[in-house]
Amino acid sequence: MIKAVIFDLDGTLIDTLQDLSNSINLAMKNRGYDISFNKEETKSLIGSGTKVLCKRALSKYSANDEDIEEVYKEFSKQYRLHQLDNTKPYNGVKEGLLALKRLGCKIAVLSNKVEENTKYIINSLLGESIFDIVRGQRINVPLKPDPTSLNDIIEELFVKKEEVLYVGDSDTDMKTADNLGVKKVAVTWGFRDISLLLQYKPDYVLRQFSDIVEIVKNK
């Protein structure tokens, strides 16, 4: 029986791509770098936390730690200003989450996005009380695919690993689930091509968000 579903955020529940792309482009421009990324190119920067996003954006330059930190600070500033300009839930997300709750299933979020931004976006677009737990990037806590935060959430929900599904759109998410030994669910609409995710042999594949409700109903 599935008692809890834990979700990634960007590319899984919420389409944040345009605002992430705009914010990194503004940050690079404001720090004097003559480069910009379209939405498809931005996908390759995302998934391992904000600092890594900025490091990847600077990959064609001989950037040192100070350069990365400057872009990171500027990106953080721009993203705080623009994180809801174009960002929205994917089709059926809120309805599906509410359906899971009606089934008595606990739901949570684990993201590599800064926790302040993670909670702000969720609270603004999905409501403050919809999730049992929301976790993002925190100081001195390793990011996914390290399984520490995923394990912490499972313990806080008082469920067993075999009663949990972890849902994500990236290889990082698939590795996170594998590193803890929980069932993994890949989505087809996210920031990584489904062909990449299939290499990790997900237990389930979602082609629309309502599929997760049917999986929980039948397990």
Secondary structure, DSSP 8 states (H G I E B T S, - for coil): ---EEEE--BTTTEE-HHHHHHHHHHHHHHTT------HHHHHTT-SS-HHHHHHHHTTTS---HHHHHHHHHHHHHHHHHHTTSS-EE-TTHHHHHHHHHHTT-EEEEEEEEEHHHHHHHHHHHT-TTS-SEEEEE-TTS--TTSSHHHHHHHHHHT--GGGEEEEESSHHHHHHHHHHT-EEEEESSSSS-HHHHHTT--SEEESSTTHHHHHHHT-
